Amino acid sequence: MGILKIDGVDGTAHNPKNTYTALANGTITKGQVVILETDAAADPDPDNYGYAGQIVKACDATSSPLACGVALHAASDKEKVIIQTGGLIDGVNATSPTAAEAISAGDRVSASTSGQIRIYDTDSTTTEVLGVCIDAYSSGDSDGKFMMYDKGWFTN
């Protein structure tokens, strides 16, 4: 049986990740959490491109169940943007955690209204966890990492 190249056995840390290319609705910055665009009045129009993840925008709702990935580069309105839809996420800012609100390894995380991440603490039928922190976030910086759940919504 072959060795899977995700364990660093060959001297390189192979971090598992899935990516998908979508259209941006509005400006998206690198590292922002993005959500599916469902507004029929949006431009680009989801009616023309489909609601199956063809159009994404920066997250604008706390713990949104429509959160689907993290932008790997900046994109302007109507440009293509590559999003990471699962696996190890590095370089996303946390929502200004103070010492009392620091995100610790093992904490569940979700999206915030600013496209950042936050501790998931709003369990309800209208919210959803995005992943699990595996390297602590300390002070509103992008010094942590989390493992994002792959929802299985996208195929390449």
N, C-alpha and C positions, 0 to 999 in steps of 0.2 A: 504494500500500500504506500503510495507516494505521500510526501510531507506537504501539507498545505502551506503555501507561502504567505500566511498571515500571522505567523508566530515569531518572526524575527530570526529564525534559525539560520538564515543565510546572511546575517549581519545587517539586514535592513528591516526596519519595522514596517510591515505592510499593514496599513490601516484599512479595514474594510469600509467601502462606501459605495453608494449608488448615486448616479447623477441622471438628470433629465433636462432637456432644453425646452423652454417655454417662452411665451411673449410677455414682456413687462407692461403692466398698466401703471403708468406713473414712474417716477424715479425710484430705483432700488439701489441701495449701496451694498458693497461687498460685506458679507457677514450678517446681513439682515435676515430675520426669519420672514418667510413669505407665506401667503395664504392663497387659496384658489379664489379667483375672481368670479363672483356669482351675480353681480349687478348687471341686469340686461341692458341698462343704459350706459354701461362702461364703454370706453373707446381705447383699445380695440374691443369690439362687441363679441361677447361670448356666444351669441347666436350664430355668428359667422365662423367662429373657430371651435365651438364646442365647449361644454362645461367640464370635460374630462381632464382638466389640468393644462389646457393649452395656454391659459392666461393666468398670471400670478401678479400679486401686488404686495407691497410691504405690509406686514401684519399691523392691523389697526384695532385689534380686540384682545383683551386678556384671556388667555387659555383657550383660544379659538380652536374648535374641532376642525376647522378648515386649514390649519397650519400644516404645511406639506413639505417644507424644506428650508434650506439656508442658501442664499445667493453666494455663488463662488466668485463673482466679479460684479462690478457696477454695471447698471444698464439704465438707459433713458427710456422714456415712454415709447412703446411699440417696438423696442429692440428685443432681440433674442437674449435670454439670460439662462445660464446654466445653474441649476440648483442641485444641491446635494439632498437626497431624499431619505437617507438612512446611513447608519454607521457612525464612525467617530467624527465629531464636530469640534473643530478647534478654531478659535478666532471670532467667536460671537460674544458681544458684550452682554454682561448681565445688567439688569435694571438697578443700577446704583446701590448695590448691597452695602449696608453699613456693617459694622462689626457684629451687631445683633442679628442682621439679616443675611449674613454671608451664606452662599450656597455651598454646602458640604458634599463631599463624595457620598453617594448613596441617596441624596435627595432627588425626588422627582422634579423635573423642570417643565415649564410650559412657556408659550410665547407671551410677550407683553404688548401693550398698545404701541410701543415705539419700535417694534421689530427686534427687540432684545429678548433675553430670556429671564425668567424669574422662577422662584420656588413655586411649585404647583401646590396650591392650598385651597382650591375652590372646587372641591368634588361636587359635581352636579351633572345632570343629563345634558347640559349645554356647554360643558367645558371638556377639555381633553389634555392629557399629559403628552408631552412631546418626546421626552426621553429621560435618562437617568444621568446625573452628574457623576463623572468618574475621576475628576481632578478639580479640587475646590476652586471656586471663584471668590476672591477676597474683597476687592474694593471698587466695584463698578468697572473693572477692567476686563480685558479678554484673556485673563491669565488662567482660566480654567478650561475644562473640556467636558463634553457630555456625549453619551451614546444615544443617538436618535433612533427611535423605533421606525422601521420601514413599514408604512401602512399598506404597501403593495398596490398603490393606486397607479403607478407608472410603469411602463415598460419601454425599453430602448429599442 
